[in-house]
């Protein structure tokens, strides 16, 4: 039987423990370009690893009951190392197989969650299962060499845990930010093979298995290929996330742009620099300084002072300096890599103001001593989630203490419409601190600007157009929209439930918002007694002002629909992100019979709506398919374990 020194067994346990824990951390980062790093992805990875380790312990226990334990464990660790070395080579193909093209971010949750489960099962479960067999085989070997059961199990547990501890810190603080997730996985593969060599397995055979490991290091190229029509400028795996800087060339005379994408990216981006202008083409970044100009900030005769909690790689600094050339903008960015990319590709952080990189927004505001006219909050995690600790009553109280007289706080929040649960809970929480808060719906986006100040409510009546109109034509266009009452909603203290540090339920609210179905299946009912033709002017005025809810309310007072009524309601439902409902309205307008001047617009909208619905349908189908793939992968891992048992018993 097998003889083993205690030091030898401890070293094998430590190497295997390091490798398994490092793989668990690296798995999320390796697949972040495809699936992101949401709490669901982390849960899938941790769950798969635990199941694989449990199955490995069962396998090792069965193999330890007889035969040459040293040889069996050596083969298991070598096979685990070779399978691990193949993971970075197969990861892009696995991700591409599980993700449809042109997947929209706001429809992606189900696809990403189930896809990450299937991908982790396929890529990581087999090697981790084999590595998990180490503990019972090591304990058995040490007992056969003369150690008692207690000492043997204690030694393996101690050294395995210490290896896992070192792997945890080394992976997060050194390997991934320094070498990248692919190299980290290959290092884990090398450690597993080294553990097998320590068991005195034949070195010649083991050396042959090092060849594919060495060849795998020759793999080059990005973790994720840039989308069609874009070119890759930079790729960074930071301590926090996966980052890509891409250049998108303009089409049909539109200017090109440089974009910063985070993790899975999809149809979203973190920062943008449009060629030939400091503005971002009407994206949500532009609306924050336009609002401040309309409010006449700052009140005193001095430069505007802005604190940007989440700096968007300097995009906010650029647009604020266009609107307020002499402003002082201090930027706080959690990830230093984002700040570095902002300097390199977005022309940022070279003006007046301090840059605080590597600092959490909540930590900064709780300890800040200065005061600002504007505190801008654009802190996001996992692309679509506002972190709960920068959205609580306690956070906004700290912000209020840092506002100069007349100062305001602005929050960029994702939302579909005014009754979006995220918008409601954030508005209620801000109103709890400031007495009132307002939400402005940013046109042609899924973003809201929530704003509050201590001295009273902020709304369209507080804005003045003339000074900004003389300064910048683009700001004048934005102010015209900002001054429309239909684009605003107010919140008062005592409304919906509020967020506190003790009850940070924002993640749950955001999940509800993302999962809420927008596929309303009914046409808007006309239940009144008014002539639909007589309502045309009122519908046109409400539609032109962006008052979508008002359009639908007017339509319901008609005794029957007209083609134009359906057209106007379709536009209103589209603005409310109900694309399927909008398509129903447009198609009914065609059935009723639209005049030629309206038919062209209807045809164009129907085409766009059908394309968007097809993309949503493809996302749902991909989600179901990925669920089936995860189930099949689970069955495959189970069969792999039984196959490993049969092979192991023959060794």
N, C-alpha and C positions, 0 to 999 in steps of 0.2 A: 504494500500500500504506500501511499504518498507520505513523504516526510517533508516538513516545512518549518523553517525558523519563524519565530514570532515577528522578527523585524521584516522578513520577507512578506508574510501575510499582511502585516500592517501597511506596508508600502503599496501592495496591490489594492487593498481596501481604500487607501487614500487616493490613489490615481483614479480608480473607478468612481469614487465619490465626487472628486473634482470634475471628472468628465460629465457625469450625469447632471450635476447641478449647473454646470456651465452650458450644457446643451439646452436645459430648460429655459435659461435666460436668453440664449442665442436664438432659440427657435422663434420667439416672438419677433426679434429684430430681423431675422433672415426673411421672414414672410411679411414684414411690415410694408414693403413696397407693393405687395398685392392686397393684403387684408387689413392693414393698419395695426394699431396696438391698443384697441379698446379693451375695456374690462372683460367683455365677452371673449375676445381673442385670448387674453391672459387666462381666463377660466378654462377655455378649451385646452390650451397647452398644459396647464397644471393638471387638469383632469386626465388627459391622455398620458402624461408622464406617470401619474400615480397608478393608473390602471396597468401600464406597461411594467412598472416596477413590481406591482403585486403579481402579475403573471410571471415575471422573471423569477420572483422568489419561489413561486410554486414550481416552476421549471427546475430551478436549482435544487430545491428540496427533493424532487423526484430523482434527479440525476445523482444526488449525493448519497442515495441509498445503496449504491453498489457500483462497481467498476472503478476505473482509474480517474479519480476526481481531478487530479492535476491536469491531465490531458483534456478532460471534458471542459474544465474552466478555461484552459488556454485556448481551445478552439472557439469557445463562446466569446471570449474577449477579442480574439482576432477577427472573428466574423462581425462582431459589433463594430470594431474599428473600421473595417472595410466598408460596411454599410453606412457608417457615419461619414466617411470620406466622400461617399457618393451623394450625400444630401445636397450640398451646395450646387452640384452639377445638375440635379434633377429639380431643384426648387423652382426655377423660372418656368419650366415646362408644366409642373404641377399647378402653379398659380395661373398660367395661361389657360389650362384646361378647365379650371373651375370658375373663371371670371369671364363674363360676356364682354364684348367690345362696347365702348361708349356707355358704360354703366354710370347712371347719374348718382351723385352722392346721396341725394335725399331719398333714393329708392334702394340703397345698397345694403342696408343693415342685415337683412335676412341672408343675402348672398354671401356677405363677408363672414358672418357668424358661422354659418354651416360650412362654407368653403374652408375656413381656417381649421375647423374640426376635421374635415376630411383630409386636408393637406398635412396636418400634424400626425394623423393616424398613418397616412401613407409613408411619410418621410422619416418620422422620428420614433414611432412605436416599435418597429422591429429591432433597431440597434439598442434602444433603451431596455427592451425586454431581455435581450441577451446579456446586457451589462447587469441587469437586476438579478441574474442568477449567481452573481459573485458571492453574495453574503452567505447563503447556506453551504455552498461548496467550500468557501474559505474556512468557515467554522468547522466543517467536517474534517478538512485537511489538518487543521491545527489540533483537533482532538486526537486524530490518528497519530500525530507526531508527539503526543504526550501531554498536551495541555488539557486541563479540565474543561468541561463544557462552559462553566461560568467564565473562566479566564479567556477562553477562545472567543465566545460571543461578545464579551466586553471589549476585547482588543479590536475585533472587527468593527464593532459599533463605534468605538472611540475614533479610530483612524479614518473610518468612512465619513463620520460626521465632520472631523477636522478637514478632510479633503474637500467636502462639500462647502464648508465655511470659507476656505481659501478660494475655491472656485467661484463662489458668489461675489466676493469683493474684487477678485482679479478680473472677472468677466465684465462687471459693470464699470469699474473705475479704470481699467487698463486695456483689456483685450479688445472689446468692441470699439470704443472710441479711438484706440490707437492703431489697431490692425484691421478692424472690420468684422462683420458677423461671419463671412465665409471663412476667413483665416482662423477665427475662433473655433468654428466647427472642425476645421482640419486639425487644429491643435488638440482638440478632444479626441479625434480619431487616433492621432499619434500617441496620446497618453494611454488609450485603451490597448493599442498594440504593444506599447512598452510594458504595460502591466502583464500582458501575456508572456513577453520575453522574460520577465522576472520569475515566471513559474518554471523556467528552464525548458520551455517547449523548444523544439529544435529550431535553432537560430537560422539555419539555412532556409527552411520553409517560410519562416516568418519574414525573412528579408525579401523573399519574392513578393509577399503581400504588401511590402512597403512601396513597391513600384507604382501601383495605382494611386496610392496616397501621394507620392511625390508628383505624379503626373497631374493630379488634380490641382496642384498649386499653379500650374501653368494657365489655368483658366483666367481669362481677362474679360474686361467689359463691364458695363454697369449692372447693378442688381436688377434694375428694371429698364427696359428700352424706352426711350422717350416716345410719346404719342406721335402718330403721323402728323406731319406739318410742323414739328418742333425739332430743335437740335439741342443736345445736351451740352451745357456749359460747365457744370460742376456737380459732383455727387459727394455727399458727406454722410457718414454714420456717426452722429454725435452721441454723447452720453444719454440723450433724451429721445432722439427720434432719427428717422431717415429723411434726408433732405436732397432734393434735386433742384438745380437752377436750369431752366430751359429757355430757349429763345423761340418764340412763335412768330413766323413771318406773316406779314399782313396779306390779306386777300381782297381783291376788288377795290384797290385803292386805299384800304384801311391801313393804319400804321402798324408796324410790328411791335412786339413787346417782349420783355424779359419777365419770367414768372418764377416764383419760388413755390415748389410743391412739397408737401409734407406727407410722409408715409404713403398710403394708397393713392393719394392725389385725386384720381378720377377726374370729374369735371370741375374741380375746385382748385384754388391756389391760395397761398398765404400772403403773398406780396406781388406787386406788379410795377413795372416801369415801362410806360408807353413811349415809343420813339417820338421825339419832337415836342413833347409837352411835359410839364411837371404834374399835370392832372392825370387821372387814371381812367378817363373816358366815361365818367358818370358812375363809376363803381362806388361802393359805400364809403370808401376812404374820403372821397371829395366832399361828401355832405357834412361832415363834422366841422371843418373850418368854415364852410359856407353858412352853417347855422350860427357860428360865433360871430361872423361878420354881420349877419342880419340882426343879431342881438346887440350890436354895438360894443362888443367887448374889446379891450378892457374898459371899465368905467372911468378909471383915472387916466391922466395923460402920460402914459408910459407904455413900454412894449408889453405885448401879451406874454403871459407865462403859462406854459402848458406842461402837464405831466402825462406822459403816455405810458400806461401800464399795459404792456404788450405793444411793441413798436412796429410790428409788421415789416421787419428788416429795414426800417427807415422810411417806408412809404408815407407814414403819417408826417414825419419830419419834412419830407419834400413838399407835400401839398400844403402844410401849414406855412412853410416859408414862402410859398407862392401867394397865399392869401394875406399873410402877415410877415413881410420881409424882415422886420426887426425883432420877431418873436424869439423868446428863449424857450426851447422845448427840451425837457429832460425825459430820457427814455429808459424804461426798465424792461429787460428781456431775460426770461428764464434761461434760455439756451445760448451760451456764448457763441456757438457755431452760427446761429442765425445772425447775430450782430456782425460777425466776420464776413458772412456772405453779403450782408447789407452794405458794408464798406466796399467790397470787391465788385459787386454787380449792380447795386442800386443807388450808387452815388450818395450814400447816407452817412450820417454821424460825423460831418466835418464842419458843422457850424457851432453857434453858441449853444450851450446847454451841456448837461452831464449825461453820460451813458453808463448805466448800471447793468452789466452783463452777469449772468449767473445768479440773479437774485429773484426770488419769488415775489410777485406783486403784493401779496398780503403781508409778507415779512417786511417789505419796503415801506408800505403805507403805515403799518403799525409803529414803525420806528422813525419815520420822516419828521423833520423839524421845520421844513420850509412851508411856503404857501403858494398856491397856484390859482390862476383865473379859471383854468379848465383842467379837470382830471378826466382823461379819456381812458376808458376801460375796454380793451380789446384782447382779453386773455382767453385763450381757448386751449383745450386739450382734446386730442383725438379728433381734430377738425370740426366736429359739430357740437361739442359739449363745452358749456361755460363751467369752469371749476366752481364748485359750490362754495369754497372758502373765499372766493372773490365775488360773491353774490349775496352774502348774508347781511342781516341787520347790523351785526357788529362791524363788518367790513365797511358798509356805507357810513356808519358813525365815524369811523376813522377817516374816511374820505372827507366827510363834512368838516371835520376839525382842521383839515389842511386846505380848505377853500378860502381864497381871499374874499373880501366883501364884494357881493355881486357875482361871485364865481359859480360855475355850474359843473355837474358831473354828467358825462355822456357815456352810455354803454352800448356797444355794438352787440346785438343779439340776433340770432337766427330765428325766423318765424315765418309761417305761411300766411297768416291773416291776424286780425286784431284779437280774435278769440283763441289764438294759439296759446296753449297752457304755459309755455315758456315765457312768452311776452306778458301774460297775465301775472304770473308769480313774481317775475322780476319787477314789473311795474308796481305791484302791491308792496313788495319789500322796500323799494326805494321810497314809496309814499309813506311807509311806516316811519322812516327816518326824517324825511324832508316835509312831510305833511301832504305833499302832492307830487305827482310825477306824470310825464307825458311820453307817449310813444309816437314816433313818426315813421310811417312806412316808406322805405326807400324804393323808388320806382324801379321796375324791371330787375328786381333782385329778391332774394330770400332773407333780407336783412331789415332790421328795425333799429332806429336810434332812440334809445330811452334816455330821457334827460330830466334833471331835477336841479333845484337850487333852494337854499335855505330861505331866501326872501320871498318866495312865492312861486306859483306855477309858471312854467315856460310853455308858450303856445304860439300859434301863427299870428295872433294879434300883437305879440311883442316884437315882431320883426319889422325892419325898415328896408326897403329895396334900394333907395336912391344911392347911398354911399357905395354899396357893393357893385351896383350896376355901372357906375362910372369907373370902378377899378378893374373889373374883369367881366367880360361878356359871359363866360361860362358860369361864373358865380351868379350873375343875374338870372340865367335860366334856372339854376337850382333854387334861387330864392323865390321865383315865381311858383314853383311847386311847393316849397316850404311854407308859403303863405296861404295855401289852400286848407281850409278847416277840415275838409273831408279826408285829408292825409294824416290826421292826428286823432289820438284817443287819450283821454285823461284817466288818471287813477287817483283815488283818495285813500287816506288812512282808514283802516278798518274794513278793507275790502276782502280779497282772497287771503288764504293762508300765506304766511310769510316765511322766508328762509332764515334760520338761525344757525349758529355754529353747532348747537346741540341737535338740531333737526335739519341736516343737509339733504333734503329729499329732492334736490334739483335733478340728479341723474335719472330718478324715476320719472319725473315730469318730462324730461327731455326724451326718454324712451317712449313715453306715451305719445308725445308730439310726432316723433319719427314714425311710429307704427300706425298712427291714425289714418284711416282710409280716406282718400280724397275722391274715390270713384263713386260719386253720387249717381244714382241710376234714374232719377226722375227729372222731367222737365219742370221748370218753374211754373207753378199754377197761376192762372189768371182767374181770380175769384171775385173781382169787383164788378162794377156796372159802368165803367167809363169807356168811351170810345178809344180804341188803341191808337187810331190815327191822331186823335187830339192830344195824346201823350208824347208824341214824337219829340216836340221841342224840349219838354221837361227831361225826357230820357237823354237827349243829346247833351244838354247842359250838365246833367249829373255825371254822364259818362266822360265828358271832356274834363271835368274837374277831378276825376278819379274817385268819385264817391260810389264805389261798387255796391255797398249795402243799400244806398239810396236808390240806385238803378233797379235793384231787385224788388225793393219795396214799392216803387212806382209801378213796375210791371204787374205786380200782384193785384193792383186796383183796376186793371183792364178786364173787360168782360170776355175778351177773346184775344189771342195773340195775333200780331202782324209780323211780317218778315223783319221789319226794322226792329220791332220789340225783341224778337228772338236774337237778332244780331247784337243789340246793345246788351242784353242779358248775358249772351255768350261771352262778350268781352269782359263783363263784370266778373263772371265766374272764373274766367282765365286769370284775371288779376288777383283773384282770391285763391289761386293755385288749384282750382277744381277743373282740370283740363278735360276730364271725361264728361263732366256736366256741360262745359262749354261746347264740346263737340255735339252733344245732343241738341243744344239750342241752335247751333249753326245748321245742322242737318234738317231740323224742323223748319228753319227759315227757308231753306231751299224747297222743301215740300210745299210750304204755303205759296211760294212763288215770289221771288225777289226781282225788283227791276234791274236792268242791266248795270246801272251804276253801282249797285250793291253786290251783284253776283260775283264780280271779280274779287272783291275783298272776302266774300264768303268762301270762295274756292281756295284762296290762299290760306285762310285760317283753318279750314278743314284739313288741308294737307299738312300743315304744321302740327295740328292737334293729333292727327292720326300717327304722325311720326313719333311724337312724344309718348303717346299711349302704347305704341309698339315697343318703345324702349322700356317703359314700365312693365309691360307684359313679359318682355324678355328677361327682365330682372326677376320677376316672380317665378318664371319657369326655371331660371338658373338657381334660385333659392331652393325650389323643390328638388331639382336635379342634384344639387350639392348635398341636400339631406339624404338622398338615396346613396350618393357616393360615400358619405360618411358611414352609413349603415353597412354598405358593402366593404368599406375599408376595415370597419370593426370586425366583421366576419373574417376578412382576410388575415387580420392580425391574430385572431384566435386560431385559425388554421395554421398560421406560421408557427405559433407556439407549440401546437401538437406535433407539427412536423419536426421542429427542433428537438422535441423530446424523443421522438423515434430515432432521429439521427444520433443524438447524444448517447442513447443506450447502446448503440453499436460501436462506440469509440472505446 
